[in-house]
Amino acid sequence: MFGFELLGTCRQTAGRRGRITTPHGTVDTPIFMPVGTQATVKTLASQDLYEIGTGIILANTYHLNLRPGHEIVDRAGGLHSFMNYNRPILTDSGGFQVFSLAKLRKITEEGVHFSSHIDGSRHFLSPESATSIQEALGADIIMCFDECTPYPATYEYARQAMERTGRWAARCKLSHLREDQALFGIIQGGVFADLRLESLKQIVDLDFPGYAIGGLSVGETKEEMYGVLEILESHLPSSRPRYLMGVGEPEDLLEGVSRGIDMFDCVTPTRLARHGTAYTARGKLTIRNARFADDFGPLDPDCSCRVCRGYSRAYLRHLIKSGEILGLRLLSYHNVHFLVELMMNIREALENGRFVDFRHDFLAKYLLKEVN
């Protein structure tokens, strides 16, 4: 029920054009996955996502297990039915949230004891329970439970977390029962080249249908992140999809694709929208700025989304300054559309042998210091 087909490669970079098959449809790669943490991409309905052209979204095991509870989602028929989204869904294991959000936590070989960030109630996640919860949630792609290495971290800590991640991955695979779900392994090791390669070998030897790179975009420099991707690229099986977790800035999508990444996710587009910031072809635009108060032009003249076709910068600024929910909704729609369309253009450039030129031209415009 799950498959990956490599359709083509870029001659000048490690860029790849592929297609993932899941029980809920196919996904063209490289792809950006909007994050629907609590079974919703914030402010957007499933119809909005269909209209934008979203291929796959991500939901979060940690949050959905705390509320409403995976049992309720299971009784609803799984995430697709529960949130009325009939395209592919990926769930993460909850590992990152346990390590970043939990008020108190204790890591043991068996798993992690932690206190909820909501009410302080005590919980336990293990490789087996994280896998079982994701099976109940019913996503098309699920993730192994891992220990996300923080940044900075000592070499000794990064090694310990990397080795535990490998042992937990083996337990996840043994406990995984649903044949209609693809379980991906996660590579850890911080910014240490030898640990990353050792982790890659451990995880690839377990023969998962896809491989994720975790523990990046957690505080390291972009150069360090790109360096890790370059170290791993030639050692990853070309026949399996590659997923860079938690990364979604436009420049990082292009640089990640250049280094062989097929899948990305990030909360940034909707988070920026909630703070009144929009992506444009000429960089980020903070719509709250006073200079947009009587600017009746579109948010981004180069964008074809219905927000840019129908609403002015002045109106969007008014909504955001007034605290109107519609402002958050329209900016979220635009930002998600911007990244989805960027990935569509990247795929087209890969198909036409123009990716290097496209990357150069996009970044030359996008990285300007000031939006007009």
C-alpha positions as CSV (number, residue, x, y, z in Angstrom):
1,M,0.0,0.0,0.0
2,F,3.0,2.3,0.4
3,G,5.6,2.9,-2.3
4,F,8.1,5.4,-3.6
5,E,9.2,5.9,-7.2
6,L,12.2,8.0,-8.1
7,L,11.3,9.8,-11.3
8,G,14.4,11.8,-12.0
9,T,17.4,13.5,-10.5
10,C,19.3,16.9,-11.0
11,R,22.6,16.6,-12.7
12,Q,24.2,19.5,-10.9
13,T,22.9,18.8,-7.4
14,A,21.4,15.9,-5.4
15,G,17.9,17.1,-6.1
16,R,15.3,14.4,-6.7
17,R,11.9,14.2,-8.3
18,G,9.7,11.4,-7.0
19,R,6.3,10.1,-6.1
20,I,5.0,8.5,-2.9
21,T,2.0,6.2,-3.0
22,T,-0.2,5.9,0.1
23,P,-3.7,4.4,0.9
24,H,-5.1,8.0,0.6
25,G,-3.5,9.0,-2.6
26,T,-0.2,9.8,-4.2
27,V,2.2,12.6,-3.2
28,D,4.6,14.2,-5.7
29,T,8.0,15.0,-4.2
30,P,9.8,17.2,-3.2
31,I,6.9,18.2,-1.0
32,F,6.2,20.6,1.9
33,M,3.7,19.3,4.5
34,P,1.8,22.0,6.5
35,V,1.5,21.1,10.2
36,G,-1.9,20.4,11.6
37,T,-0.7,19.9,15.2
38,Q,-4.1,19.2,16.8
39,A,-5.8,17.8,13.7
40,T,-6.1,21.3,12.1
41,V,-3.8,23.5,10.1
42,K,-4.6,26.5,12.2
43,T,-7.5,28.6,10.9
44,L,-7.8,26.5,7.6
45,A,-10.5,24.1,6.7
46,S,-9.9,20.9,4.7
47,Q,-11.5,22.7,1.7
48,D,-8.9,25.4,1.9
49,L,-6.1,22.9,1.9
50,Y,-7.7,21.1,-1.2
51,E,-8.0,24.5,-3.0
52,I,-4.3,25.3,-2.2
53,G,-3.2,22.0,-3.5
54,T,-1.8,20.5,-0.3
55,G,-0.7,16.9,-0.9
56,I,0.0,15.7,2.6
57,I,-0.2,17.3,6.1
58,L,1.2,16.4,9.5
59,A,-0.5,15.9,12.8
60,N,1.0,15.5,16.2
61,T,0.9,12.4,18.4
62,Y,1.8,14.1,21.6
63,H,-0.9,16.7,21.4
64,L,-3.6,14.4,20.1
65,N,-2.9,11.8,22.7
66,L,-3.4,14.4,25.5
67,R,-6.6,15.8,23.9
68,P,-9.0,14.6,22.7
69,G,-7.2,11.2,23.2
70,H,-6.2,8.7,20.5
71,E,-9.2,6.5,21.6
72,I,-11.7,9.1,20.5
73,V,-9.9,9.7,17.2
74,D,-9.9,5.9,16.7
75,R,-13.6,5.7,17.4
76,A,-14.2,8.5,14.9
77,G,-12.7,6.3,12.2
78,G,-9.1,7.7,12.4
79,L,-7.7,11.2,11.6
80,H,-8.9,11.3,8.0
81,S,-12.5,10.9,9.1
82,F,-12.1,12.9,12.3
83,M,-10.8,16.0,10.6
84,N,-12.5,15.5,7.2
85,Y,-9.2,15.4,5.3
86,N,-9.1,12.6,2.7
87,R,-5.6,13.1,1.4
88,P,-2.4,11.5,3.0
89,I,-1.5,12.3,6.6
90,L,1.7,11.8,8.5
91,T,2.0,11.7,12.3
92,D,5.2,12.4,14.2
93,S,5.9,10.2,17.2
94,G,5.6,12.9,19.9
95,G,9.3,12.6,20.8
96,F,10.2,16.2,20.0
97,Q,7.3,17.6,22.0
98,V,8.1,15.3,25.0
99,F,11.6,16.8,25.1
100,S,10.7,20.4,24.3
101,L,7.2,20.9,26.0
102,A,7.0,18.6,28.9
103,K,7.3,20.4,32.3
104,L,9.1,17.5,33.9
105,R,10.5,14.4,32.2
106,K,12.6,11.4,33.1
107,I,14.2,9.4,30.3
108,T,14.8,5.7,30.9
109,E,15.6,2.8,28.5
110,E,11.9,1.9,28.6
111,G,10.7,5.3,27.5
112,V,9.9,8.8,28.9
113,H,7.9,9.7,31.9
114,F,6.6,13.3,31.6
115,S,4.2,15.9,32.9
116,S,1.6,17.4,30.5
117,H,2.3,21.0,29.5
118,I,-1.5,21.5,29.8
119,D,-2.4,20.4,33.3
120,G,0.7,18.7,34.8
121,S,-0.9,15.2,34.6
122,R,1.6,12.4,34.4
123,H,2.1,10.3,31.3
124,F,4.5,7.8,29.8
125,L,5.5,7.2,26.2
126,S,7.6,4.3,25.0
127,P,8.5,3.1,21.5
128,E,5.6,0.6,21.8
129,S,3.0,3.0,23.1
130,A,4.0,5.8,20.6
131,T,3.6,3.3,17.8
132,S,0.3,2.0,19.1
133,I,-1.1,5.5,19.5
134,Q,-0.2,6.4,15.9
135,E,-1.8,3.2,14.7
136,A,-5.0,4.3,16.4
137,L,-4.7,7.8,14.9
138,G,-4.6,6.0,11.5
139,A,-2.1,8.2,9.5
140,D,-0.6,6.9,6.3
141,I,2.9,7.5,7.5
142,I,4.0,7.2,11.1
143,M,7.3,7.8,12.8
144,C,9.5,5.9,15.2
145,F,9.8,7.2,18.7
146,D,13.2,8.9,19.1
147,E,15.3,11.0,21.5
148,C,15.7,14.4,19.9
149,T,19.2,15.8,20.6
150,P,19.1,19.4,21.7
151,Y,21.6,22.1,20.5
152,P,24.1,22.6,21.8
153,A,24.8,19.1,23.2
154,T,28.0,17.4,24.2
155,Y,29.4,14.6,22.1
156,E,28.7,12.1,24.9
157,Y,25.1,13.2,25.2
158,A,24.6,13.1,21.5
159,R,26.0,9.6,21.3
160,Q,23.8,8.4,24.1
161,A,20.7,9.8,22.5
162,M,21.7,8.5,19.1
163,E,22.2,4.9,20.4
164,R,19.0,5.0,22.4
165,T,17.1,6.2,19.2
166,G,18.5,3.2,17.4
167,R,17.4,0.7,20.1
168,W,13.9,2.4,20.2
169,A,13.6,2.2,16.4
170,A,14.1,-1.6,16.6
171,R,11.3,-1.8,19.2
172,C,9.0,0.4,17.2
173,K,9.4,-1.9,14.2
174,L,8.7,-5.0,16.2
175,S,5.5,-3.5,17.7
176,H,4.2,-2.1,14.4
177,L,1.2,-4.1,13.3
178,R,-0.7,-2.1,10.6
179,E,0.3,-3.0,7.1
180,D,-1.5,0.0,5.7
181,Q,0.8,2.4,7.5
182,A,4.4,3.1,6.6
183,L,6.8,3.4,9.6
184,F,9.8,5.7,9.0
185,G,13.0,5.5,11.0
186,I,14.7,8.7,12.3
187,I,18.4,9.5,12.1
188,Q,19.9,11.4,15.1
189,G,23.4,12.4,16.1
190,G,23.4,16.1,16.5
191,V,26.0,18.0,14.4
192,F,28.6,15.3,14.8
193,A,29.5,13.7,11.4
194,D,30.5,10.3,12.8
195,L,27.4,10.0,15.0
196,R,25.2,10.9,12.1
197,L,26.7,8.2,9.9
198,E,26.6,5.6,12.7
199,S,22.9,6.4,13.3
200,L,22.2,6.2,9.6
201,K,23.7,2.7,9.4
202,Q,21.7,1.6,12.5
203,I,18.4,2.9,11.1
204,V,19.0,1.8,7.5
205,D,19.9,-1.7,8.6
206,L,16.4,-2.0,10.1
207,D,15.0,-1.5,6.6
208,F,12.3,1.1,7.0
209,P,10.2,2.2,4.0
210,G,11.4,5.8,4.5
211,Y,14.0,7.7,6.5
212,A,13.8,11.0,8.4
213,I,16.5,13.3,9.6
214,G,15.7,14.6,13.1
215,G,17.4,16.9,15.5
216,L,18.0,19.8,13.1
217,S,16.6,23.3,13.0
218,V,16.9,23.2,16.8
219,G,19.4,26.1,17.2
220,E,22.4,25.2,15.0
221,T,23.5,27.4,12.2
222,K,22.2,26.9,8.7
223,E,25.7,26.0,7.6
224,E,25.8,23.2,10.3
225,M,22.4,22.0,9.1
226,Y,23.3,21.9,5.5
227,G,26.6,20.2,6.4
228,V,24.8,17.3,8.1
229,L,22.6,16.9,5.0
230,E,25.6,16.7,2.8
231,I,27.2,14.1,5.0
232,L,24.2,11.9,4.9
233,E,23.0,12.3,1.3
234,S,25.3,9.8,-0.5
235,H,24.7,7.2,2.2
236,L,20.9,7.2,2.2
237,P,19.2,4.6,0.0
238,S,18.1,6.3,-3.2
239,S,15.0,4.0,-3.4
240,R,13.4,5.4,-0.2
241,P,12.0,8.9,0.6
242,R,14.0,11.2,2.7
243,Y,12.3,13.5,5.2
244,L,13.9,16.5,6.9
245,M,11.8,17.1,10.1
246,G,10.8,20.6,11.3
247,V,12.3,22.6,8.4
248,G,10.3,24.9,6.2
249,E,11.8,28.4,5.5
250,P,11.8,29.0,1.7
251,E,15.6,29.1,1.5
252,D,15.9,25.9,3.5
253,L,13.5,24.1,1.2
254,L,15.6,25.0,-1.8
255,E,18.9,24.1,0.0
256,G,17.4,20.9,1.3
257,V,16.2,19.8,-2.1
258,S,19.7,20.5,-3.4
259,R,20.9,18.0,-0.8
260,G,18.5,15.2,-1.7
261,I,15.6,15.9,0.6
262,D,12.1,14.8,-0.5
263,M,9.8,15.8,2.4
264,F,9.7,18.8,4.7
265,D,7.3,20.1,7.4
266,C,7.2,23.2,9.6
267,V,4.8,25.2,11.7
268,T,6.3,28.5,10.4
269,P,3.8,29.6,7.7
270,T,0.8,29.7,10.1
271,R,2.9,30.9,13.0
272,L,4.2,33.8,11.0
273,A,0.6,34.6,9.9
274,R,-0.5,34.8,13.5
275,H,2.2,37.4,14.1
276,G,1.2,39.4,11.0
277,T,4.0,38.3,8.7
278,A,3.6,37.1,5.1
279,Y,5.9,35.4,2.7
280,T,6.4,37.2,-0.6
281,A,8.6,36.6,-3.6
282,R,10.7,39.5,-2.4
283,G,11.0,38.3,1.2
284,K,9.0,38.5,4.4
285,L,6.5,41.3,4.7
286,T,5.3,42.5,8.2
287,I,1.8,43.7,7.4
288,R,1.5,45.6,10.7
289,N,4.0,48.2,9.5
290,A,2.4,51.7,9.3
291,R,3.6,52.2,5.7
292,F,1.0,49.6,4.5
293,A,-2.0,51.6,6.1
294,D,-3.0,53.1,2.7
295,D,-1.3,50.5,0.4
296,F,-4.1,49.2,-1.8
297,G,-1.9,46.8,-3.8
298,P,-1.9,43.0,-3.4
299,L,0.0,41.3,-0.6
300,D,2.4,39.8,-3.2
301,P,2.1,40.9,-6.8
302,D,3.7,37.7,-7.9
303,C,1.2,35.4,-6.1
304,S,-1.9,33.9,-7.7
305,C,-3.7,32.9,-4.5
306,R,-7.2,34.2,-3.8
307,V,-6.0,36.4,-0.9
308,C,-3.6,38.3,-3.2
309,R,-6.3,38.4,-5.9
310,G,-9.0,39.8,-3.6
311,Y,-7.5,41.7,-0.7
312,S,-5.2,44.7,-0.3
313,R,-2.3,45.2,2.0
314,A,-4.2,48.0,3.7
315,Y,-7.2,45.8,4.4
316,L,-5.1,42.9,5.7
317,R,-3.2,45.4,8.0
318,H,-6.5,46.7,9.3
319,L,-7.7,43.1,10.1
320,I,-4.4,42.2,11.9
321,K,-4.3,45.5,13.9
322,S,-7.9,45.1,14.9
323,G,-7.4,41.5,16.1
324,E,-9.9,40.1,13.6
325,I,-9.7,36.4,13.1
326,L,-10.2,36.8,9.3
327,G,-6.8,38.4,9.1
328,L,-5.1,35.4,10.6
329,R,-7.0,33.1,8.3
330,L,-6.2,35.1,5.1
331,L,-2.5,35.4,6.0
332,S,-2.3,31.6,6.9
333,Y,-4.0,30.7,3.6
334,H,-1.5,32.9,1.7
335,N,1.6,31.6,3.5
336,V,0.7,27.9,3.1
337,H,-0.1,28.6,-0.5
338,F,3.2,30.3,-1.0
339,L,5.2,27.2,0.2
340,V,3.0,24.7,-1.6
341,E,3.4,26.7,-4.9
342,L,7.2,27.0,-4.3
343,M,7.4,23.2,-4.1
344,M,5.3,22.8,-7.2
345,N,7.7,25.2,-9.0
346,I,10.7,23.3,-7.7
347,R,9.3,20.0,-9.0
348,E,8.7,21.6,-12.4
349,A,12.2,23.0,-12.5
350,L,13.6,19.5,-11.6
351,E,11.6,18.0,-14.4
352,N,12.8,20.6,-16.9
353,G,16.5,20.5,-15.9
354,R,16.3,24.1,-14.6
355,F,16.5,23.6,-10.9
356,V,19.9,25.3,-10.4
357,D,18.8,28.4,-12.3
358,F,15.4,28.5,-10.5
359,R,17.1,28.3,-7.1
360,H,19.5,31.1,-8.0
361,D,16.7,33.3,-9.4
362,F,14.3,32.7,-6.5
363,L,16.9,33.3,-3.8
364,A,18.3,36.4,-5.5
365,K,14.9,38.0,-5.2
366,Y,13.6,36.5,-2.0
367,L,16.7,37.4,0.1
368,L,16.4,41.1,-0.6
369,K,16.5,43.1,2.7
370,E,13.3,45.1,2.2
371,V,10.0,44.3,0.6
372,N,8.5,47.0,-1.6
